[in-house]
Amino acid sequence: MNYIKLSEDELKKKKISGTLRGPQAKTLTKNITSRIDRNPERCKDYYEHGYCGYGDTCIFIHDRGDYKTGA
């Protein structure tokens, strides 16, 4: 095999500029962020009629169940 011989300075410059070709290391961590843009209140239209005109873009919770307070 023929290898390209580079001096230390050339190697450093290529590493910094990103033009050095060869195996790339995988990232060991993944940063996952999520933001839920929901209002904790129940959607009045969906609760009363079973349909909401906003669909998936509605910021309210689509739930038709009754919740009882207490025991």
C-alpha positions in Angstrom: 0.0 0.0 0.0 1.1 3.5 -0.6 0.7 5.9 2.2 0.9 9.7 2.0 3.7 11.0 4.1 2.9 14.3 5.8 5.0 16.4 8.1 3.7 17.2 11.6 2.7 20.8 10.6 0.8 19.6 7.5 -1.0 17.0 9.6 -2.1 19.5 12.2 -3.3 22.0 9.6 -5.4 19.3 7.8 -6.9 18.1 11.1 -7.9 21.6 12.0 -9.3 22.5 8.6 -11.2 19.1 8.3 -9.5 18.1 5.1 -7.7 15.1 6.6 -9.3 12.0 5.2 -9.5 8.7 7.1 -11.6 6.9 9.7 -13.8 9.2 11.7 -14.6 8.5 15.4 -18.2 8.1 16.3 -19.7 10.4 18.9 -20.1 8.6 22.2 -23.0 10.6 23.4 -26.2 11.9 21.9 -27.9 15.0 23.2 -31.6 14.7 22.9 -33.8 17.5 23.9 -37.6 17.7 23.6 -40.0 20.4 24.4 -43.7 19.7 24.9 -45.8 22.7 24.1 -49.0 21.6 25.8 -51.4 23.4 28.1 -52.4 21.1 31.1 -56.0 22.1 30.7 -58.6 20.0 28.8 -59.8 21.0 25.3 -63.4 22.2 25.8 -64.5 21.4 22.2 -63.0 17.9 22.2 -64.5 17.2 25.7 -68.0 18.3 24.8 -68.3 17.3 21.1 -65.5 14.8 20.5 -63.9 16.9 17.8 -61.4 19.7 17.8 -61.0 22.0 14.8 -57.3 22.5 15.6 -56.5 18.8 15.4 -52.9 17.9 16.3 -51.9 21.6 16.6 -54.3 22.1 19.6 -52.3 23.1 22.7 -54.9 21.6 25.0 -55.2 18.0 26.1 -57.7 15.9 24.2 -59.4 13.8 26.9 -63.1 13.0 27.3 -62.7 11.1 30.6 -64.3 12.3 33.9 -62.0 12.8 36.9 -63.3 12.6 40.4 -61.5 14.4 43.2 -60.9 12.8 46.5 -60.8 9.1 47.3 
